[in-house]
Amino acid sequence: MKLPRDLSGQELAKALTRLGYAQTRSHIRLTAQLGGEHHVTVPDHNPMRPRTLAKILSEVAKHHKLGRDELLELLFR
């Protein structure tokens, strides 16, 4: 599955709530408790740069022990 090219920071933050993340700061800082505490900061840009999006999703996938395509399916199906 290809990375979305027109995704905003708010849209990514909303999608990450599917994995238990919740906004904990005003700069779209999300925290998940699943699999141990994990923090991710999402820039509120519309759209986000593909490289930035890829890096954030890579960190999330690694924490949840998921492949890239698995994570994209969970978040954007």
Buried (B, 14 or more C-beta within 10 A) or exposed (E): EEBBEEBBBBBBBBBBEEBBBEBEEEEBBBBBEEEEEBEBEBBEBEBBEEEBBEEBBEBBBEBBEBEEEEBBEBBBE
